[in-house]
Amino acid sequence: MRHTARSSSVDRRDFLKTAAILTASGLVTTRASMLHAAPSVRETEHFWCHLAPEGPYIDSQRDHKAFGFGEGKIFYSEDNAQSWAHSAPFADAENITFSCFLKNGNILFATRNKLFLSTDNLKTHREIIVKDPQGRDYIPHTPQKPDLPGWYFHPLDGIHTWDVDGREMLVWGNYCNVLGGPVPVNIYYSTDGGETVKIAYSFGRNPKFQEPGVEPANYLGDPNTPVLCRHVHCVTYHPAERAFYACTGDINRGFGNECHWLRGVYDAKSDTWEWRVVISVNSNSRYKSGGINFVDGQLYWAADANGPKPMGEKHDRGIFRCAPADFTDHSKHTLLFDAEFEMANMIIEDGVIVAGHCAPASTYKTGIAFSPDLGKTWAQYDLAEYGARSPLRFQAKNSDGWFRVDLRKGWIERAEVLFIKPKA
């Protein structure tokens, strides 16, 4: 079923209606200026949503905290981005591609090719040099065009920290080689609150994503890894297995499949990883995917299968569930949602599933698939007034109950931030 969201704006005629919505959705505060400052809240049968207010671009959140940037500054909020108590000059703010709050209060953030850490609420920050598996400094390449250094640290997913054997681990991979120039593809990790960031896995040298004219001996990527990809779609953790799962894209370009699922196990005593490829496929497959979630021992994922397909057949896409051990056996998959369009971004929290359409592939402008009951029932919404946008980088609910979602122009160019609060 297709829905278009209803809009509730703040004006005198609608004051009572808007006040009721804001109260129910947790937006009301005691500030006298709230009526004037309140964002325009949209209501659907299943959730409220609103764009981020004017001000810093809200790049990440955790509990009551938010990190933002804009106009040559970085910002830290302690009240879910209603105010910004901490800020600092940061000349390259508009090129921030990643940020993450750690449990200990540290804030790790990155530009296109540099990584930074603040341990004191942005009073100071310092650059973090990534270490390779041998403990050497991992230095980003010098691009032929300085304004195209590549996206070394930008993720497509939005959850990057997990408790592993009583310790928080930060693990993420870079979604790259779409905008910003060619770049190697890596999975990164930290076990000490971002003080040290290392490479967990490096993908091989993909001839299709290199600087023009560079000899193969100097290609970007790990020369000792035969597994090639364009970028990482998602990395997540399965506590029952004490293992991380990662999926990549994109399509076979004549040098092998780029869509892989990998399983990685981290050994804390030796600070080493053991990775294996679970499956490798071309683009028309449910394994070309993202949005990996583990709930009650079951594996959930969203497929954005595309590319050539047999005449008269549908693309092998949708939202699926299975036992992790049955992942490579199609006959044991349950199709929870038969998606008409490509979907590779999804979050599950408190039994609620939210997934986003890839805008260039969808007839919806801003398409959202929503299930309030872990996939038993579904609704699709077109939040058309936001324009042609792809929802991605879904982040867990803040302390007021709002998911944070990037809205990207077309597919990946930064545009707005959307907040969604389930009614259930």
PATI-251558 format. One line per field, with one value per residue (C-alpha): residue number from 1; residue in three letters; x, y, z. Coordinates in pm, 1 decimal. Layout:
N
seq: c(NUM_...)
type: c(ala_...)
x: c(X_...)
y: c(Y_...)
z: c(Z_...)
This chain:
424
seq: c(1_2_3_4_5_6_7_8_9_10_11_12_13_14_15_16_17_18_19_20_21_22_23_24_25_26_27_28_29_30_31_32_33_34_35_36_37_38_39_40_41_42_43_44_45_46_47_48_49_50_51_52_53_54_55_56_57_58_59_60_61_62_63_64_65_66_67_68_69_70_71_72_73_74_75_76_77_78_79_80_81_82_83_84_85_86_87_88_89_90_91_92_93_94_95_96_97_98_99_100_101_102_103_104_105_106_107_108_109_110_111_112_113_114_115_116_117_118_119_120_121_122_123_124_125_126_127_128_129_130_131_132_133_134_135_136_137_138_139_140_141_142_143_144_145_146_147_148_149_150_151_152_153_154_155_156_157_158_159_160_161_162_163_164_165_166_167_168_169_170_171_172_173_174_175_176_177_178_179_180_181_182_183_184_185_186_187_188_189_190_191_192_193_194_195_196_197_198_199_200_201_202_203_204_205_206_207_208_209_210_211_212_213_214_215_216_217_218_219_220_221_222_223_224_225_226_227_228_229_230_231_232_233_234_235_236_237_238_239_240_241_242_243_244_245_246_247_248_249_250_251_252_253_254_255_256_257_258_259_260_261_262_263_264_265_266_267_268_269_270_271_272_273_274_275_276_277_278_279_280_281_282_283_284_285_286_287_288_289_290_291_292_293_294_295_296_297_298_299_300_301_302_303_304_305_306_307_308_309_310_311_312_313_314_315_316_317_318_319_320_321_322_323_324_325_326_327_328_329_330_331_332_333_334_335_336_337_338_339_340_341_342_343_344_345_346_347_348_349_350_351_352_353_354_355_356_357_358_359_360_361_362_363_364_365_366_367_368_369_370_371_372_373_374_375_376_377_378_379_380_381_382_383_384_385_386_387_388_389_390_391_392_393_394_395_396_397_398_399_400_401_402_403_404_405_406_407_408_409_410_411_412_413_414_415_416_417_418_419_420_421_422_423_424)
type: c(met_arg_his_thr_ala_arg_ser_ser_ser_val_asp_arg_arg_asp_phe_leu_lys_thr_ala_ala_ile_leu_thr_ala_ser_gly_leu_val_thr_thr_arg_ala_ser_met_leu_his_ala_ala_pro_ser_val_arg_glu_thr_glu_his_phe_trp_cys_his_leu_ala_pro_glu_gly_pro_tyr_ile_asp_ser_gln_arg_asp_his_lys_ala_phe_gly_phe_gly_glu_gly_lys_ile_phe_tyr_ser_glu_asp_asn_ala_gln_ser_trp_ala_his_ser_ala_pro_phe_ala_asp_ala_glu_asn_ile_thr_phe_ser_cys_phe_leu_lys_asn_gly_asn_ile_leu_phe_ala_thr_arg_asn_lys_leu_phe_leu_ser_thr_asp_asn_leu_lys_thr_his_arg_glu_ile_ile_val_lys_asp_pro_gln_gly_arg_asp_tyr_ile_pro_his_thr_pro_gln_lys_pro_asp_leu_pro_gly_trp_tyr_phe_his_pro_leu_asp_gly_ile_his_thr_trp_asp_val_asp_gly_arg_glu_met_leu_val_trp_gly_asn_tyr_cys_asn_val_leu_gly_gly_pro_val_pro_val_asn_ile_tyr_tyr_ser_thr_asp_gly_gly_glu_thr_val_lys_ile_ala_tyr_ser_phe_gly_arg_asn_pro_lys_phe_gln_glu_pro_gly_val_glu_pro_ala_asn_tyr_leu_gly_asp_pro_asn_thr_pro_val_leu_cys_arg_his_val_his_cys_val_thr_tyr_his_pro_ala_glu_arg_ala_phe_tyr_ala_cys_thr_gly_asp_ile_asn_arg_gly_phe_gly_asn_glu_cys_his_trp_leu_arg_gly_val_tyr_asp_ala_lys_ser_asp_thr_trp_glu_trp_arg_val_val_ile_ser_val_asn_ser_asn_ser_arg_tyr_lys_ser_gly_gly_ile_asn_phe_val_asp_gly_gln_leu_tyr_trp_ala_ala_asp_ala_asn_gly_pro_lys_pro_met_gly_glu_lys_his_asp_arg_gly_ile_phe_arg_cys_ala_pro_ala_asp_phe_thr_asp_his_ser_lys_his_thr_leu_leu_phe_asp_ala_glu_phe_glu_met_ala_asn_met_ile_ile_glu_asp_gly_val_ile_val_ala_gly_his_cys_ala_pro_ala_ser_thr_tyr_lys_thr_gly_ile_ala_phe_ser_pro_asp_leu_gly_lys_thr_trp_ala_gln_tyr_asp_leu_ala_glu_tyr_gly_ala_arg_ser_pro_leu_arg_phe_gln_ala_lys_asn_ser_asp_gly_trp_phe_arg_val_asp_leu_arg_lys_gly_trp_ile_glu_arg_ala_glu_val_leu_phe_ile_lys_pro_lys_ala)
x: c(0.0_132.2_80.2_166.8_247.2_16.4_178.2_124.6_271.6_295.0_46.8_-231.6_-511.0_-336.4_-188.0_-385.2_-333.7_39.5_79.3_-81.7_149.1_458.2_363.5_300.0_616.9_842.7_932.2_785.2_1028.3_984.6_1149.4_917.8_1043.4_940.0_629.9_829.9_1122.9_939.6_1010.7_726.0_610.9_457.6_230.3_157.2_-40.2_276.2_517.7_592.8_878.5_1043.0_1349.4_1631.2_1590.9_1805.3_2155.3_2440.6_2409.4_2333.7_2571.4_2529.3_2353.1_2374.0_2132.4_2089.8_2398.8_2437.7_2732.2_2695.8_2897.2_2866.7_3006.2_3360.0_3271.7_3197.9_2923.5_2826.9_2480.3_2380.3_2003.4_1929.4_2031.2_1787.8_2086.4_2459.6_2651.5_2992.0_3155.2_3498.2_3644.1_3708.7_3802.0_3715.8_3374.2_3181.8_3385.1_3303.3_3186.2_3165.6_3123.7_3059.7_3007.5_3194.4_3064.1_3339.6_3227.6_3491.6_3385.1_3554.8_3493.9_3643.7_3676.8_3722.4_4071.4_4155.6_4035.0_4006.5_3929.4_3803.9_3815.6_3695.1_3364.8_3535.5_3755.9_4040.1_4075.3_4368.0_4429.0_4431.9_4663.6_4522.0_4746.7_4766.6_4763.9_5144.4_5124.1_5255.3_5103.9_4840.1_4870.8_4604.5_4729.6_4812.7_4539.3_4611.1_4336.5_4355.7_3980.0_3918.3_4099.8_3837.9_3606.5_3828.4_3592.8_3236.8_2987.0_2650.8_2515.3_2460.2_2542.9_2911.1_2962.6_2889.8_2968.5_3195.6_3296.6_3244.7_3431.3_3299.9_3424.0_3392.3_3386.4_3289.5_3368.3_3389.9_3124.0_3328.2_3417.7_3092.3_3177.2_3502.4_3763.2_3905.0_3998.2_4095.3_3823.2_3878.2_3707.9_3835.0_3813.2_3896.8_3887.1_4000.2_3743.3_3892.4_4238.0_4376.1_4210.5_4335.2_4251.2_4053.9_4039.3_4167.7_4010.9_4214.2_4312.3_4010.9_4130.4_3804.5_3859.4_4206.0_4369.8_4397.0_4718.0_4853.4_5047.8_4897.2_5192.5_5080.0_4706.4_4511.3_4416.5_4583.6_4798.1_4775.8_4395.5_4209.1_3867.1_3764.1_3473.6_3364.9_3268.8_3132.1_2753.7_2728.1_2915.6_2737.5_2791.2_2619.8_2667.1_2564.6_2852.8_3087.9_3136.9_3108.8_2936.0_3007.3_2851.3_2989.3_2892.0_2859.4_2868.9_3103.2_3297.8_3513.7_3747.3_3524.0_3222.3_3217.2_2921.1_3046.7_2943.5_3235.6_3243.6_3512.9_3613.2_3830.9_4083.5_4135.8_4441.6_4640.7_4461.1_4408.0_4120.3_4020.7_3800.1_3637.6_3413.9_3070.2_2937.2_3020.6_2762.1_2685.1_2436.7_2102.2_2101.9_1948.4_2307.6_2371.1_2243.5_2282.8_2096.8_2218.9_2049.6_2053.3_1742.8_1672.8_1928.1_1778.8_1951.1_1759.7_1880.8_1756.0_1847.7_1905.0_1951.2_1979.4_2155.4_2072.0_1804.1_1641.1_1358.0_1025.3_1172.9_1182.3_1499.7_1591.1_1527.6_1328.0_1370.2_1465.4_1510.4_1677.9_1890.7_2252.8_2359.6_2107.5_2218.0_2352.8_2043.1_1764.5_1508.1_1541.0_1494.5_1169.4_1074.9_927.7_872.5_856.3_1022.5_953.3_1252.6_1614.0_1662.0_1998.5_1953.0_1754.9_1739.7_1557.1_1497.7_1231.1_1057.4_1026.4_1180.9_1251.4_1403.4_1464.4_1421.4_1706.7_1555.2_1695.7_1544.6_1208.7_887.4_863.3_1045.8_1142.7_1033.3_1010.8_907.0_788.9_694.5_581.6_594.3_924.4_807.5_459.8_285.0_415.3_331.9_514.6_519.4_625.7_746.4_729.0_760.8_1124.7_1205.2_1401.2_1591.5_1745.3_1721.3_2040.6_2275.1_1988.7_2092.9_1944.4_1681.2_1797.0_1674.9_1357.0_1279.4_1375.1_1568.8_1815.2_1832.8_2035.8_1840.9_2072.6_2014.5_1958.3_2160.8_2459.6_2510.2_2444.3_2115.2_1903.0_1859.8_1528.6_1404.1_1145.5_960.6_745.2_403.5_413.0)
y: c(0.0_340.9_637.2_1005.7_1158.2_1418.7_1748.1_1936.8_2286.6_2529.1_2816.5_2966.1_2769.9_2439.2_2524.0_2268.6_1990.0_2058.9_2084.4_1743.0_1588.6_1750.3_1635.9_1277.8_1265.1_1413.3_1741.4_1980.3_2147.4_2414.0_2681.0_2971.9_2989.2_2632.3_2721.5_2946.5_2706.1_2375.2_2183.0_2092.4_1750.2_1504.4_1227.6_888.6_596.4_444.5_728.6_1095.6_1247.9_1584.7_1733.1_1859.5_2228.3_2497.9_2497.6_2248.4_1939.3_1666.9_1390.2_1144.3_1083.9_859.3_866.8_1241.7_1350.2_1479.6_1582.2_1841.9_2060.5_2362.9_2706.4_2618.0_2467.7_2138.3_2117.4_1892.5_1887.7_1733.9_1768.8_1589.6_1883.4_2129.4_2342.8_2327.7_2383.6_2298.6_2404.6_2456.3_2597.1_2333.4_2464.5_2146.4_2105.2_2083.2_1777.0_1570.1_1225.0_1028.1_1071.0_842.8_875.9_622.0_491.4_670.6_1008.4_1038.2_1167.8_1023.0_1205.3_1214.2_1427.1_1258.4_1129.4_1231.9_1099.0_1301.6_1237.1_1463.4_1341.7_1665.0_1765.6_1938.7_2166.6_2003.5_1742.7_1565.8_1367.5_990.1_799.3_458.9_156.0_-135.6_-499.8_-487.7_-178.8_62.7_403.2_376.6_699.7_797.9_833.4_1168.6_1228.6_1364.2_1620.9_1759.7_1815.6_1443.4_1257.7_982.9_887.7_684.1_674.3_739.4_461.1_377.7_224.6_407.2_172.5_112.2_25.3_-297.5_-450.6_-748.5_-956.3_-661.9_-410.6_-166.2_-218.8_31.0_-135.1_16.1_7.4_281.8_332.6_497.3_516.9_691.9_1056.0_1219.2_1023.3_668.9_522.8_184.8_-10.6_-109.0_-222.7_-30.7_-97.3_42.8_-122.1_175.2_446.6_570.4_638.6_377.8_291.8_-4.1_-189.2_-507.3_-602.3_-450.7_-536.1_-594.2_-369.4_-308.0_-187.4_4.4_243.3_387.5_719.4_772.3_647.4_480.1_158.4_-158.0_-191.5_132.2_64.3_147.7_-152.0_-454.6_-636.7_-958.7_-976.5_-1131.2_-1015.4_-705.5_-472.0_-116.6_-32.4_-164.8_-155.2_-264.3_-415.1_-552.6_-785.5_-1113.0_-1166.3_-1532.1_-1613.7_-1342.2_-1263.5_-962.4_-977.0_-738.3_-704.9_-518.3_-401.7_-361.8_-550.8_-770.1_-529.7_-795.6_-854.0_-1075.9_-1033.2_-729.7_-838.3_-1039.9_-1133.9_-1174.7_-1314.2_-1190.4_-1303.3_-1084.4_-1230.8_-975.8_-1149.1_-1133.7_-827.0_-1010.7_-1092.7_-1404.9_-1336.2_-1565.0_-1498.6_-1651.7_-1594.6_-1394.7_-1304.5_-1069.5_-783.7_-961.3_-1140.9_-1106.5_-1115.1_-775.1_-616.3_-414.6_-334.1_-645.6_-697.4_-983.8_-1014.4_-1306.9_-1521.3_-1455.7_-1277.3_-998.7_-812.7_-590.5_-665.1_-405.9_-652.6_-485.7_-529.9_-780.4_-1041.4_-1321.1_-1209.8_-1201.0_-1253.2_-1016.0_-899.3_-1114.1_-846.0_-778.7_-799.9_-1147.6_-1347.2_-1677.4_-1855.3_-1745.1_-2102.5_-2118.1_-1799.5_-1959.3_-2180.9_-1992.5_-2256.2_-2164.7_-1789.5_-1618.0_-1323.6_-1076.0_-792.9_-828.5_-498.5_-357.6_-127.3_-152.0_-128.0_-164.8_43.7_-82.3_-66.6_-283.3_-166.5_-266.2_-478.5_-188.5_-219.8_90.1_61.2_314.4_313.6_390.1_703.5_674.9_326.1_404.6_569.2_713.5_1039.1_956.3_599.1_436.6_78.1_34.2_-263.9_-216.2_-587.9_-734.4_-796.6_-942.8_-640.6_-364.0_-22.1_189.9_568.5_830.3_1139.2_1316.2_1673.1_1609.5_1557.4_1276.6_1145.4_814.9_741.5_589.5_584.6_483.7_542.7_400.6_602.5_886.0_932.3_1098.1_797.9_936.8_748.6_971.2_917.6_1081.9_1196.7_1195.7_1368.9_1103.2_834.0_959.5_1337.8_1492.5_1681.9_1680.1_1487.2_1321.8_1210.1_931.5_833.4_518.3_541.8_185.0)
z: c(0.0_-90.6_138.9_121.2_458.0_606.9_706.9_1033.0_1031.9_1320.4_1274.5_1484.5_1319.9_1380.5_1719.1_1920.7_1666.9_1643.9_2021.1_2059.3_1800.7_1952.0_2299.9_2190.3_1986.0_2252.6_2086.1_2341.1_2579.3_2844.4_2633.7_2559.8_2203.3_2121.7_1920.1_1692.6_1664.9_1629.8_1309.8_1077.5_1193.5_947.6_1064.7_910.9_1042.2_1188.3_1273.8_1305.7_1110.4_1060.1_896.5_1115.5_1202.7_1050.7_1192.3_1201.8_986.6_1243.3_1141.1_1428.1_1757.3_2060.6_2353.6_2428.0_2233.8_1879.8_1662.8_1388.5_1155.8_930.5_846.9_947.4_1286.3_1457.9_1721.1_2012.1_2167.8_2499.2_2445.3_2118.2_1897.5_2052.8_2148.3_2086.6_2407.0_2259.0_1933.0_1784.7_1463.4_1198.6_856.7_666.0_827.1_500.3_402.1_711.3_600.6_926.6_1300.6_1594.8_1969.5_2181.5_2511.7_2703.6_2563.1_2292.0_1950.9_1643.3_1315.9_969.9_662.7_327.1_405.8_761.5_1095.9_1417.7_1784.8_2060.9_2419.5_2584.5_2425.1_2129.5_2338.0_2147.6_1876.8_1717.3_1402.4_1432.4_1196.6_1108.0_1161.1_919.2_1044.1_1081.5_1302.6_1040.6_967.7_696.9_501.7_245.3_-110.6_-268.4_-527.3_-872.9_-809.1_-454.3_-445.5_-515.1_-234.5_-207.0_77.6_310.4_609.2_487.0_579.7_422.4_742.9_1070.7_1361.0_1425.5_1793.5_1981.2_2317.9_2256.9_2557.8_2790.5_2577.5_2320.0_1965.0_1683.1_1339.4_1004.6_634.2_374.7_110.3_-162.4_-532.2_-620.0_-548.0_-447.4_-639.6_-629.2_-292.9_-142.6_36.6_401.1_717.3_1021.6_1394.7_1736.1_2077.2_2288.0_2232.0_1906.8_2050.6_1809.7_1477.9_1276.8_958.1_1013.3_644.5_319.9_-14.2_-326.5_-614.1_-835.2_-1178.6_-1232.2_-942.3_-977.8_-1059.0_-1437.9_-1594.3_-1282.0_-1339.4_-1187.3_-949.8_-785.2_-774.3_-460.3_-247.8_-96.1_-353.6_-150.0_-140.1_-436.5_-310.8_-507.0_-446.9_-512.3_-155.1_174.4_224.3_586.5_880.1_1185.7_1480.1_1574.3_1949.8_1946.3_1712.9_1839.9_1472.1_1244.2_907.6_619.1_274.7_-26.0_-376.3_-666.2_-997.7_-1203.6_-1426.9_-1589.1_-1295.0_-1081.6_-859.0_-630.2_-413.9_-118.5_231.8_470.5_821.6_1057.9_1405.6_1625.1_1870.6_2146.4_2294.6_1971.8_1829.1_1501.4_1267.8_1079.8_778.4_527.0_227.5_288.0_-64.0_-378.5_-644.2_-930.4_-902.6_-959.7_-628.2_-284.7_-158.4_-317.7_-5.4_311.1_628.9_809.7_1147.2_1397.1_1615.2_1849.8_1669.4_1325.3_1036.1_858.3_550.3_266.8_-94.9_-366.7_-651.3_-992.0_-1325.0_-1600.7_-1528.2_-1727.7_-1954.9_-1772.7_-1426.5_-1133.0_-967.4_-668.5_-408.4_-94.4_282.2_401.0_721.4_799.4_1055.0_1004.9_932.9_645.6_477.3_159.1_115.4_-67.5_25.3_392.3_346.2_441.4_217.5_464.3_217.3_-160.0_-249.8_-593.7_-568.8_-454.6_-77.1_95.7_409.3_706.4_1083.7_1337.0_1693.7_1946.6_1684.2_1437.9_1090.1_881.7_533.8_257.5_-119.3_-357.7_-510.1_-866.4_-894.7_-734.6_-850.9_-500.4_-432.4_-72.6_-14.7_329.1_406.3_763.5_977.8_1340.2_1422.6_1303.4_948.9_1003.2_847.3_623.7_485.6_231.8_244.3_-5.5_181.4_-152.3_-28.4_58.7_-309.1_-474.4_-173.5_-68.2_306.3_443.2_745.5_977.7_1338.8_1658.1_1840.9_2063.7_2419.3_2286.8_2066.9_1722.2_1456.1_1265.5_886.6_612.4_309.7_10.4_-322.4_-585.0_-419.1_-223.8_-232.1_108.9_143.9_462.8_787.2_872.1_1214.2_1244.9_1563.2_1561.2_1721.6_1850.6)
